[in-house]
Amino acid sequence: MSVDHVVQKLYSSIDKDRDWVTELTRELVRIPSVNPKFHADAEQNREADVQKVLDRELVAIGFSTEQWDVFPERPNLVADLPGSEERSLILCGHIDVVPVGDPARWTVDPFGGDIKDGRLYGRGSIDMKGGVAACVAAVRAIRKAGIELDGRLSMHAVVDEEAGGFGAMDAVKRGKLAKAALVAEPTWGDVLPAEGGLEWARITIRGRTAHSAWRYNEIYPQRQEPGRLEPGVNAIEIAARFIEALRQYELDRTRARSHPLLPLGMNTINVGVMHAGAGLGVNGLPITMTNPAIIPDIAVLDLDMKFLPMETSAQYRKDFEAFVYHFAQTDAWLREHPPMIEWELGGLHFPPLNTSVDHPLVASLVNRKTQIGRKPDIKGFVAVCDAAHYAGAGVDGVIFGPSGDGFHGDDEYVDIESLVETTKVVAASIIDWCGVR
């Protein structure tokens, strides 16, 4: 029997049982699994309960499963069907969700799993419990059809993606790898084999404190004579100059290079947080931030820094460090007291993903999606997701998932028809990549 004939039988089987993926998504949505780093509430921080449901379904399919806590009561779930490593594949999705926000802005119960007009509503429905459910449903259809895969197939349901991907990082550190990975984030049916890397960095600028009444002693020329008070150095003013220079550095970088699958200029540098004041605390932040009568000696800038898929983190850091060095050379004070750079702020770092558009898994997803609907676009992901962490360990990754809206917002939903389509495409691509015995 040809592979295409097998796939067509799978499509028919999924159509006949199309409610299964919807009901699994609904069950997952009805279990609140808000990331506790954003909102601590035992009633809503139920990632472990989501994993119990997925573990139940994966064991029923025939997977061997393993769970371990990445953080207390926040387990990863990894499931495996044995097979060859050469054709091994990971299906990955995160099960944590962002907080609901203002419930009054929702027209449905955020954790109710309501279905209206072909849409399944609820926090996490599109980001990304629908994609997780589609992956499970795809493997279930393969197993029900009695198809034995040649390559090892793994399912990774991970925690903490919304706060930096520490669940996937932990899985990678434990050697839970394969030749390729499919991450079922929402892509509206398009195929995304690339995303830029991401760094979080902290810049600490040092000045010198003084009383604000003596500011004139800092900014106007004074006779250098005995008894002159040591002038202050305003770290906020230095930070303002640094931000201006950083803006030009950002423009120079975005104009110099681009990636064919990503929008021009996506490799931005966002000054996301600034703390300034007097005295450096043990937490790396100013101690006094409420007294404008003090010339501040500390300014701390936290940066979100995106770089292109074909760039490396090492080279990106080297280039930025050179920029900071040259900025410091323009100022007598900074030459002696250069800004300090702290990389991987909060432990956060996303390697770039740059899988070839000619990769067999990419080709399979494009072909199978075209068979059952429109031809998908091949493009890059402008944000970041867990595919990055597998790519950093040498796993070829692709992002592909269902359609919907409201992620990180109000009235989040997943389109039910897209859930069924995603199930079909993922099932067919598993067969194409893993092969059959």
C-alpha positions as CSV (number, residue, x, y, z in Angstrom):
1,M,0.0,0.0,0.0
2,S,1.4,3.4,-1.0
3,V,2.1,6.1,1.5
4,D,-0.4,8.4,-0.1
5,H,-3.1,5.7,0.1
6,V,-2.3,5.3,3.8
7,V,-2.6,9.0,4.3
8,Q,-5.9,9.2,2.5
9,K,-7.3,6.5,4.8
10,L,-6.0,8.5,7.8
11,Y,-7.8,11.6,6.5
12,S,-11.1,9.7,6.3
13,S,-10.6,8.2,9.8
14,I,-9.9,11.7,11.3
15,D,-13.0,13.1,9.5
16,K,-15.2,10.3,11.0
17,D,-13.8,11.0,14.5
18,R,-13.4,14.8,14.1
19,D,-15.0,15.6,17.5
20,W,-12.2,13.8,19.4
21,V,-9.6,16.6,18.9
22,T,-12.3,19.2,19.8
23,E,-13.3,17.5,23.0
24,L,-9.6,17.0,24.1
25,T,-8.9,20.7,23.5
26,R,-12.0,21.5,25.5
27,E,-11.0,19.3,28.4
28,L,-7.5,20.9,28.5
29,V,-8.9,24.4,28.3
30,R,-11.3,23.7,31.2
31,I,-8.2,23.0,33.4
32,P,-6.7,26.4,34.3
33,S,-3.0,26.3,33.9
34,V,-1.9,29.9,34.3
35,N,1.8,30.3,34.6
36,P,2.4,31.0,38.4
37,K,5.2,33.4,37.6
38,F,2.5,35.8,36.3
39,H,-0.3,35.0,38.7
40,A,0.0,32.8,41.7
41,D,-3.3,31.1,42.5
42,A,-3.6,27.4,43.3
43,E,-6.9,27.2,41.6
44,Q,-5.5,28.5,38.4
45,N,-1.9,27.1,38.5
46,R,-2.9,23.5,37.5
47,E,-0.3,22.5,34.9
48,A,0.1,19.1,36.7
49,D,-3.6,18.4,36.1
50,V,-3.3,19.1,32.4
51,Q,-0.3,16.7,32.3
52,K,-2.4,14.0,34.0
53,V,-5.0,14.2,31.2
54,L,-2.4,14.1,28.4
55,D,-0.5,11.3,30.2
56,R,-3.8,9.3,30.3
57,E,-4.4,9.8,26.5
58,L,-0.9,9.0,25.5
59,V,-0.7,5.8,27.6
60,A,-4.0,4.7,26.0
61,I,-2.4,5.3,22.6
62,G,0.6,3.1,23.5
63,F,3.2,5.6,24.5
64,S,5.6,5.1,27.4
65,T,5.5,8.3,29.5
66,E,7.7,10.1,31.9
67,Q,7.1,13.1,34.1
68,W,9.4,15.2,36.3
69,D,9.1,18.5,38.0
70,V,10.9,21.4,36.3
71,F,9.7,23.6,39.2
72,P,7.7,22.4,42.2
73,E,4.4,20.9,41.1
74,R,5.1,22.0,37.5
75,P,6.0,18.8,35.6
76,N,7.1,18.2,32.1
77,L,5.6,15.3,30.3
78,V,7.6,13.3,27.7
79,A,6.2,10.3,25.9
80,D,7.8,7.9,23.4
81,L,7.0,5.4,20.8
82,P,10.2,3.4,20.0
83,G,11.9,3.5,16.6
84,S,15.0,4.4,14.8
85,E,16.9,7.6,15.8
86,E,17.7,8.5,12.2
87,R,14.0,9.2,11.5
88,S,13.1,10.4,15.0
89,L,10.6,13.2,15.6
90,I,9.4,15.4,18.5
91,L,5.9,16.8,18.6
92,C,6.1,19.7,21.1
93,G,3.7,22.1,22.8
94,H,3.5,24.1,26.0
95,I,0.6,23.7,28.4
96,D,1.1,26.8,30.5
97,V,-1.1,29.9,29.6
98,V,-1.0,33.6,30.4
99,P,-3.4,35.1,32.9
100,V,-7.0,35.9,31.9
101,G,-6.6,39.7,32.5
102,D,-9.9,41.5,33.2
103,P,-12.6,38.8,33.2
104,A,-15.2,41.5,32.6
105,R,-13.8,42.0,29.1
106,W,-14.5,38.4,28.2
107,T,-17.9,37.5,26.7
108,V,-17.5,33.9,27.7
109,D,-16.1,32.0,30.7
110,P,-12.3,32.1,30.1
111,F,-12.1,28.4,31.3
112,G,-15.4,27.2,30.0
113,G,-14.5,25.8,26.7
114,D,-17.6,27.3,25.1
115,I,-18.3,26.4,21.4
116,K,-19.9,29.0,19.2
117,D,-19.9,29.5,15.4
118,G,-17.2,26.9,14.8
119,R,-14.9,28.4,17.4
120,L,-13.8,26.9,20.7
121,Y,-13.3,29.7,23.3
122,G,-11.1,29.8,26.4
123,R,-7.7,30.8,27.7
124,G,-5.1,28.6,26.0
125,S,-7.3,27.4,23.3
126,I,-5.1,28.7,20.5
127,D,-2.0,29.3,22.6
128,M,-1.5,26.4,22.6
129,K,-3.7,23.6,23.9
130,G,-5.4,23.2,20.5
131,G,-2.0,22.5,18.9
132,V,-1.1,20.0,21.6
133,A,-4.5,18.3,21.2
134,A,-4.0,18.1,17.4
135,C,-0.7,16.4,17.9
136,V,-2.2,13.8,20.2
137,A,-5.1,13.3,17.9
138,A,-2.7,12.8,14.9
139,V,-0.8,10.0,16.7
140,R,-4.1,8.5,17.9
141,A,-5.3,8.2,14.3
142,I,-2.1,6.6,13.2
143,R,-2.2,4.0,16.0
144,K,-5.9,3.3,15.4
145,A,-5.0,2.6,11.8
146,G,-2.5,0.0,12.9
147,I,0.4,1.9,11.3
148,E,3.8,1.1,12.8
149,L,6.3,3.9,12.4
150,D,9.9,3.3,11.6
151,G,11.3,6.4,13.4
152,R,11.0,7.1,17.1
153,L,8.2,9.5,17.9
154,S,8.1,11.6,21.0
155,M,5.6,14.0,22.5
156,H,6.8,16.8,24.7
157,A,4.2,18.7,26.7
158,V,6.3,21.3,28.5
159,V,5.7,24.0,31.1
160,D,6.8,27.6,31.4
161,E,7.1,28.6,27.7
162,E,5.3,31.8,28.4
163,A,8.0,32.8,30.9
164,G,11.0,31.9,28.8
165,G,10.8,28.3,27.8
166,F,12.4,26.8,30.9
167,G,10.4,23.6,30.5
168,A,11.8,22.9,27.0
169,M,15.3,24.0,28.2
170,D,15.1,21.4,30.9
171,A,14.0,18.7,28.5
172,V,16.9,19.6,26.2
173,K,19.4,19.5,29.1
174,R,18.2,16.0,29.9
175,G,18.9,14.9,26.4
176,K,15.3,14.6,25.2
177,L,16.2,15.2,21.6
178,A,15.5,13.9,18.1
179,K,16.5,14.5,14.5
180,A,13.6,17.0,14.0
181,A,10.9,18.7,16.0
182,L,7.4,20.0,15.1
183,V,6.1,22.7,17.4
184,A,2.4,23.2,17.1
185,E,2.1,26.9,17.9
186,P,-0.6,28.7,16.0
187,T,0.5,29.6,12.5
188,W,-2.8,29.8,10.7
189,G,-1.8,26.9,8.6
190,D,1.4,28.4,7.3
191,V,4.8,26.6,7.7
192,L,7.4,28.4,9.8
193,P,11.0,27.0,9.6
194,A,12.7,30.1,11.0
195,E,12.7,32.5,13.9
196,G,15.2,35.0,15.2
197,G,17.2,34.5,18.4
198,L,16.5,36.5,21.5
199,E,18.7,37.9,24.2
200,W,17.7,39.6,27.5
201,A,20.4,41.8,28.7
202,R,20.9,44.3,31.6
203,I,23.0,47.4,31.2
204,T,24.1,49.1,34.4
205,I,25.4,52.6,34.1
206,R,27.3,54.1,37.0
207,G,27.5,57.8,37.9
208,R,28.4,59.6,41.1
209,T,25.9,60.8,43.7
210,A,25.8,64.4,44.9
211,H,23.2,66.8,46.3
212,S,21.0,68.3,43.6
213,A,21.8,71.8,45.0
214,W,25.3,71.3,43.7
215,R,24.3,70.3,40.2
216,Y,25.8,73.5,38.9
217,N,29.1,72.1,40.0
218,E,28.7,69.2,37.6
219,I,27.4,70.9,34.5
220,Y,29.0,74.4,34.4
221,P,32.8,74.9,34.3
222,Q,34.2,75.6,37.8
223,R,37.6,76.7,39.0
224,Q,39.6,73.7,40.1
225,E,40.7,75.1,43.4
226,P,41.1,73.7,46.9
227,G,37.8,73.0,48.6
228,R,35.8,72.4,45.4
229,L,33.2,69.7,46.0
230,E,33.6,66.6,44.0
231,P,31.1,67.0,41.1
232,G,28.2,64.5,40.7
233,V,27.7,62.5,37.5
234,N,24.0,62.0,36.6
235,A,23.6,58.4,35.5
236,I,20.1,59.1,34.1
237,E,21.6,61.7,31.7
238,I,24.2,59.2,30.6
239,A,21.4,56.6,30.1
240,A,19.5,59.0,27.9
241,R,22.6,59.5,25.7
242,F,23.1,55.7,25.6
243,I,19.5,55.1,24.5
244,E,19.9,57.6,21.7
245,A,23.1,55.9,20.6
246,L,21.4,52.5,20.9
247,R,18.6,53.6,18.7
248,Q,21.1,54.5,15.9
249,Y,22.9,51.1,16.5
250,E,19.6,49.3,16.1
251,L,18.8,51.2,12.9
252,D,22.2,50.4,11.5
253,R,21.8,46.7,12.2
254,T,18.3,46.4,10.9
255,R,19.3,48.2,7.6
256,A,22.4,46.2,7.1
257,R,21.0,42.6,7.0
258,S,17.7,40.8,6.7
259,H,16.3,37.3,6.4
260,P,14.2,36.3,3.4
261,L,11.4,34.7,5.6
262,L,11.1,37.6,8.1
263,P,9.9,41.2,7.9
264,L,12.5,43.8,7.3
265,G,13.7,45.3,10.6
266,M,12.4,42.6,12.9
267,N,15.8,42.4,14.6
268,T,15.0,45.2,17.1
269,I,16.3,46.2,20.5
270,N,13.6,47.2,22.9
271,V,14.4,49.2,26.0
272,G,11.7,47.5,28.1
273,V,12.5,48.4,31.7
274,M,14.5,51.2,33.3
275,H,15.4,51.7,37.0
276,A,17.3,54.7,38.1
277,G,18.3,56.3,41.4
278,A,21.0,56.3,44.1
279,G,23.0,53.4,45.5
280,L,23.3,49.9,44.0
281,G,21.4,47.2,45.9
282,V,22.4,43.6,46.2
283,N,19.5,42.9,43.7
284,G,21.4,44.9,41.0
285,L,18.9,47.8,41.2
286,P,19.0,51.2,42.7
287,I,18.2,51.5,46.4
288,T,16.7,55.0,46.4
289,M,14.4,55.9,43.6
290,T,12.0,58.4,45.3
291,N,14.3,61.4,46.0
292,P,14.9,63.8,43.2
293,A,17.2,65.9,45.5
294,I,19.9,63.3,44.8
295,I,22.0,63.2,41.6
296,P,21.5,59.5,40.7
297,D,24.5,57.3,40.3
298,I,22.7,54.2,39.0
299,A,20.7,53.7,35.8
300,V,19.7,50.1,34.9
301,L,18.3,49.3,31.5
302,D,16.8,45.9,30.7
303,L,16.8,45.1,27.0
304,D,14.9,42.7,24.8
305,M,17.2,42.0,21.8
306,K,16.2,40.1,18.7
307,F,18.7,38.9,16.1
308,L,18.4,37.1,12.8
309,P,18.1,33.4,12.2
310,M,21.4,33.1,10.5
311,E,23.3,35.0,13.2
312,T,24.9,33.4,16.2
313,S,24.5,34.4,19.8
314,A,28.2,34.6,20.3
315,Q,28.7,37.0,17.4
316,Y,25.7,39.1,18.3
317,R,27.0,39.5,21.9
318,K,30.5,40.4,20.6
319,D,29.1,43.1,18.3
320,F,27.0,44.6,21.0
321,E,29.8,44.6,23.5
322,A,31.9,46.4,20.9
323,F,29.2,49.1,20.5
324,V,29.1,49.6,24.3
325,Y,32.8,49.9,24.4
326,H,32.9,52.5,21.6
327,F,30.1,54.4,23.3
328,A,32.1,54.6,26.5
329,Q,35.1,56.0,24.6
330,T,33.2,59.2,23.8
331,D,33.0,60.3,27.4
332,A,35.8,60.9,29.9
333,W,33.8,59.5,32.9
334,L,32.7,56.4,31.0
335,R,36.2,55.6,29.8
336,E,37.1,55.1,33.5
337,H,33.6,53.7,34.4
338,P,32.2,51.8,31.4
339,P,28.7,50.4,31.5
340,M,28.4,46.8,32.6
341,I,26.5,44.2,30.6
342,E,24.7,41.2,32.1
343,W,23.7,38.6,29.5
344,E,20.8,36.0,29.9
345,L,18.9,38.2,32.3
346,G,16.6,36.0,34.4
347,G,18.3,33.0,32.7
348,L,16.4,33.8,29.4
349,H,18.0,33.1,26.1
350,F,16.5,31.8,22.8
351,P,18.8,30.5,20.1
352,P,17.8,31.2,16.5
353,L,15.9,28.7,14.4
354,N,17.0,28.5,10.8
355,T,15.8,25.3,9.2
356,S,16.2,25.1,5.4
357,V,13.0,25.7,3.3
358,D,14.1,22.5,1.5
359,H,14.1,20.4,4.6
360,P,12.0,17.2,4.1
361,L,9.7,18.0,7.1
362,V,9.1,21.5,5.7
363,A,8.3,20.0,2.3
364,S,6.0,17.4,3.8
365,L,4.0,20.0,5.8
366,V,3.6,22.2,2.7
367,N,2.6,19.3,0.5
368,R,0.1,17.8,3.0
369,K,-1.5,21.2,3.8
370,T,-1.9,21.9,0.1
371,Q,-3.6,18.6,-0.4
372,I,-6.5,19.5,2.0
373,G,-6.7,23.2,1.6
374,R,-4.7,26.2,0.4
375,K,-1.0,26.1,-0.3
376,P,0.6,27.5,2.9
377,D,3.1,30.3,3.0
378,I,6.6,29.5,4.1
379,K,7.8,32.3,6.4
380,G,9.5,33.1,9.7
381,F,8.1,33.5,13.2
382,V,8.5,37.1,14.4
383,A,8.2,36.1,18.1
384,V,10.1,33.2,19.8
385,C,8.9,29.8,21.0
386,D,10.3,26.5,22.3
387,A,11.5,25.5,18.8
388,A,14.5,27.7,19.6
389,H,15.7,25.5,22.4
390,Y,15.7,22.4,20.4
391,A,17.4,24.2,17.5
392,G,20.1,25.3,19.9
393,A,20.8,21.6,20.6
394,G,21.0,20.8,16.8
395,V,17.4,19.6,16.3
396,D,15.8,20.8,13.0
397,G,12.6,22.5,14.0
398,V,9.5,23.6,12.2
399,I,6.5,25.5,13.6
400,F,3.0,24.6,12.3
401,G,-0.4,24.8,14.0
402,P,-4.0,25.9,13.9
403,S,-5.9,29.2,13.4
404,G,-7.6,31.4,16.0
405,D,-7.3,34.7,17.7
406,G,-7.3,36.4,21.1
407,F,-4.1,34.8,22.3
408,H,-2.7,36.9,25.3
409,G,-6.0,38.9,25.0
410,D,-9.7,38.6,25.5
411,D,-12.1,36.0,24.1
412,E,-9.3,33.7,23.0
413,Y,-10.5,31.0,20.6
414,V,-9.3,28.3,18.2
415,D,-11.0,27.6,14.9
416,I,-12.4,24.0,15.1
417,E,-12.0,23.3,11.4
418,S,-8.4,24.3,11.6
419,L,-7.9,21.8,14.5
420,V,-9.1,19.0,12.3
421,E,-6.9,20.2,9.4
422,T,-3.9,20.5,11.7
423,T,-4.5,16.9,12.9
424,K,-4.6,15.6,9.4
425,V,-1.5,17.5,8.3
426,V,0.5,16.5,11.4
427,A,-0.5,12.9,11.0
428,A,0.5,12.8,7.4
429,S,3.8,14.5,8.0
430,I,4.6,12.1,10.9
431,I,4.3,9.3,8.4
432,D,6.4,11.1,5.7
433,W,9.2,11.9,8.2
434,C,9.2,8.8,10.4
435,G,8.3,6.3,7.7
436,V,6.4,3.1,8.2
437,R,7.6,-0.5,8.8
